[in-house]
Amino acid sequence: MVDSNFSNEKELERYFQQLLKVGQILHKVYAQHTRNGHSEAKVVLSMVDKFLYTMELLRMKYMYQDHRKPDILGDSGFFHNMELHHLAVDFTLKSEKLIQFDTKDVLRHRMIDFILKEKEPPTHLRKQMSQRYFYEGLDENKLFFPYNPGKLEFIEEVNYNQKYLYSWATYDEDHSVPFVYIMTFELDVTKGESFENPEFFKRFNTILKNVTSHSSKLNIICSRIDESLESVQPKIVKRVKFGPLYSNPFSSDLPPSLLRLFRHGNEGEQFVLFIENEYVFSEQQIVQRKNWLSGDQIRQIFFVDEQHVEFFERGVSRLFKEVIMPYRLNQHSQGIELLEGYDIISFDKSGRVYGLDQLSH
């Protein structure tokens, strides 16, 4: 649980600074993965950077607000999904809002004059400056929205099947955590569809948005994509979940084991972020005949490892789990049941990341 009742601006600033630190460490982790030759890491890194940029914008939006503070959801550690819906509305009002503020240069001169004359901080002008930076920063190519289309990459064509890699990201409507999806699929061109047709590409993204806005089991999501797009045959789908984020002092009802662990951390570095990498593979495809008018339809059979209880319950073929924490906490992490089964990635005061070479995937 996260306590959303921030008592003052300083506490809210501390919360956002912690979020930004988490985002910066995530950037370093996936940048290192990219340098090590992990091609999928580049996809995830681009979405992490969007999320980091959006967190900084939300900080600007709320730091000098006199009224509504961000509505932080209880169990994720991140902001409520409605904040991103509000951000989408803010984007549509960008031009209208910017003309209501003085330019940055004018605001700077007004702030200096106010300080010299009144001998006190120009709080009202800082608010205006913060809002100007916020609205100027609303760039649709940099923001993390509830649904974020990624890059479509053509791989090859074999026997009228075009193989592609596509990525997208969502901010889950149920739990307010970011997800990144990477899907390898085949397009059956005999069905008459093509990504050169913008209407098909738009429908493709609409289906993905609708199917993945809520965090269902991954094999169910794969089946829904398979059923919703007749010409698209998902072969491998990966989903990366970031969260929950547990932190002190912002999480209430902390598990006792984490509460004890955090006592070993320095102020501002008492947090752990859980990451899950889920995979679903198509193990075979079958031909289904719906009726004599519609003809045959190819459907995928997705492999779920029923021999592994957790894999079966999640509806996945494979699962790899990681947790990110400061190096100081990692030194005291042995024997904590909540961390069992997780590869630990840690970082020191300089920001150097440890543990990437020991990951199990």
N, C-alpha and C positions, 0 to 999 in steps of 0.2 A: 504493500500500500504506500502511496505517496500523499503527504499532507499538502493540500493545495492552498491552505490558508496562510499566505505569506503576510507576515505582520508589518513589513516595511520594504522600502526599495532595496536596502542593503541585502536583505535576505533573498529577495528575488534575483538580484544581481549574482549572488553566490550560487544560486541554483543554475542560472544560465551559464555561468563560468564553468561549472562542473559539466554541464551538457556539452559545452564547446570543447572542453578537454577530452571528453569521451570521443567526440567526433574527430578531433585531431589525432588521437591515438588510432582510431579506426582507419583514418587516411594513411597513417604510417604503416599499419599492418598490411593493408591491401596494396600499397605502393611497393612494399618489399616483396609481396607475393608476385606482383607484376614483373619486378626486376629478376625474380627467380624463374621466370618463364611460365607462370601460370596464366594462360590466356583468359580464363573466366574471371580472374581477379581484376582485369582491366575493366570489365563490365561492371563488377560490383563497386570498384573504386569510383567510377563515374557517378553512380547513384549515391554513394557515401558522400561525395563532394557536394552533390545537390542538397542532401540532408543537412550537412554542416553549414552550407550557405543559408539555408532556410532557418536553422536555429539562430544564427546571428541576426537575421532580419527580425525574427520574433523578439529577440532581446531588445532591439532598437524600438520595436513597436510598443513594448510595455514598460520600458524602464522609467519613463516620466509620465505615465498615465495616472490620472487622478481617479479613474473609475475602474472599469473591468480589468482584472488580472487574468492571466492565462488559466484556463480550466484544466488542471492537471488530473489525469485519470488515476484511480487508486492503484492498479496492479501492474502498470507498465514501467513507471519511472520516467516516461516521456510525456509530452503534452497530449492532450485529448485530440482525437481525430478531427473534431469540429474546428480546431484552430486552423487546419489546412483548408477546410471549406471556407472559413472566414478569409483566409489569405487569397483564395481564388476570387472572392468578391472584391477584396481590396485591389487586386490587379485590374479589375474592370473599372475601378474608380480612380486609377493612377493619374490620368491627365487632369481630371476634375479637381483632385486634391492638391496637386502640385501648384496650380495657379493661386491657391489660397495662402501659400507661404512665400515669404521673402526669399531671395536667393541666398546661397550659403555665405557669400561675401558680405552681403548686407547684414545677415544675422550675426556674423562674427563681429562686425563693427558695433552693432547694437549691444552685443554681450560685453564688449570691452568698455563701451560708454557706461553701461549700467553698473558694472563693477566699480569703475572709477567714481561714479557719482553716488551710488547707494552703499558701497562698501559691503556688499553681500552677494552670494551666488545668484546668477540670473536664471533661476529655476524655470520660469515660464519660457525663456528663450531657449534654454537647453531642450525643453520639451519640443519646441518648434523645430529646432535643428535635428533632433532625433527623428521626428516625424518626416522631415524632408529627406533625410538619408534613407528612411524606411521606404517611402514611396518611390524614390529614385532607384532603389535596389530591386524593385519588383520586376525582375527579368524572367519571362516565361521559360527561357532556355536554361536558367540556373536554379529555378525553384523546384522544390519537391512537393508535388501535388498529391491528392489522394490516389490518382493513377498517373503513372509516368511511362509513356512509351519509350522504348529504347531503340536499338539499332538492328536492322535486318541485314544479315550477311548471307549471301549466296555461297554455297559450298560446291555443289556439283549437280549434274543431271544424269540419271541412269534410267533407261527404259521408261521414259515419259514421267519420271518422278524427279522433281527438283528438291534437292536437300538444302535446308536453310538452318541458320541459328538466329534466334530472336530473344531479346531480353526486355524486361519491363519491371517496374517496381510499384508497390502499393503501400498505402498506410492503412493498416487493417482497421475496419470499422468496428470490430468487436473488442479488440484488446489494445488498440492504439500503439502498435509497434510497426516498424518498417519491415517489409519483405522485398527481396529481390528474386525474380524468377529468370531462369535461363532455359530455353527450350530448343532442343534439336528436333526438327520435324521434316516430313516430306510433303510436298504439294503435288497431288495427282493432277497433272495438266490436262488429262483427258476429260476432266469435269468442266473444262472451259473457264476456270478461274486463273487470274494472274495478278501478281503484286504490282504490275505496271498499271493496273486499273485502280485508281485512287479510291473508288467506291468499295472495292473488295478489301483493300487495306484498311479502310475506315471501319468496315464491318468486322474484320478480323480483330482490330483493337477494341471495338465495342464488346465483342464476345469475351475477350480476355479480361477486360475491366469488370464486366458483370460477374464472371465466374470467379475471379480472385479478389473481389472486394472484401470478402469474409474468409477467414482462415479455416476452410474445411480440410479434411484429410487430403493429402496430396494425390492419392490414387483416384479419389472422387473428382478432384479438379481436372485431372488428366482425362478421365472418362467424359466429363462434361464438355471439355474442349473437343474431344474426338467426336462426340455426338452432335455438337452444335455447328461444326464446320466440316461438311462432308468431304471436301477436297484436302483437308489438313489431317495428317497422320502423325501425332506426337510419338516420338521415339525415346527421347530422354528428357526429363524435366527435373531441374534442380531448383530448390527453394531455399534461400538463406533468410533466416529470421534473426533480427537483432532485438534482444530483450528477453526477459525483463532486465531493467537496470535497477539494482539495489544500491542505495547510498545512505550515508549518514551525514547530516541529520535530516535528510528530506524524506526518507522512507519511514513510515510508521509500521508497526507490527512486523519488524524485521525477524527472520528466523533466528532463534537464539545463537546458533552456530556462527552466523554472519555477524551478529552483534558482538560476539567475543572476538571474532577476527578483526573487526574494524577498530577495536581498541589498540591494535598494533600499528594502525596507520596514522600518517600525518594529516593535519587538517586540510581539507580539500582533496584528499586522495583516499577517501574511505568509500570506495565503490567497487562493485563487480558488475560486469556486463556479460550476459549469457548469449551465445550465438549457436544456432543450430543449422546444419547443412543437411537437407533432406533430398534424396534422389528417388525417382521412380523410372524404371525402364520398361519398355515394351518387350515382352519375351516372344510374342508371336502375333500374327494378325489372322483374322478369320473373315470369311465372306458371308454376309447376311443378306437374305432376300426379304425385303419388307413387303412388297406386293408386286404383281406383274407389271404395274405401271412405272414404279420407281426404279425397278431393276436392282442389281446387286449393290451392296454397300460394304466397304472394307472397315472393319472395326479392330481396334488394338486390344490385346490382352495384356494387362499390366501386371508385372511381377511384384508380389508382396511377400516378404520373407516371413512365412508363418512359423518358422522354427525359432524366431527371436520374438519374445513377447512384446517388447517395446516397438519393434518394427511393425509387427502385426497390428497393434493398437493404433499406431499412427498412419497405417496404410502406406508404407514406404518400402522400397527395395533396400536402401542403405541409409544410414544416419551417422553423422559425425558431429560431435559436440565440442564446443570450445568455450572458455571463459577468459575474459580480459580483466586484469587487476594490476595495481601497482606492485612493483617488485618486493617492496617491504611486506605487503600482505601475503604474497606468494611464499615468503620465508616461513610463514606460520599457517599455511593452508593444509598441511598434511592431517589426515584423519577427519576432515569435514565431510560428512555423508552427502550433503547437498552438492558437493563438487565431484563426487564419484562418477566416473565415466566421461569426464570432461578433460580435454587437453588444455593446459593452462598457458596462456600468453601473458607475459608481464612486461613492464616497462620501468625504467629508472627515472631519476629526476631530470636527466638530460634528454629524455624522450627515446632513448635507445630501446628497441623491442627485442625481447628474448622469447624463445620457445617455438619459433616458426619452423625450425629445422627438425623439430621432434613431433610435428603433427602427424596424426594417424591417417591422413588422406592427402 
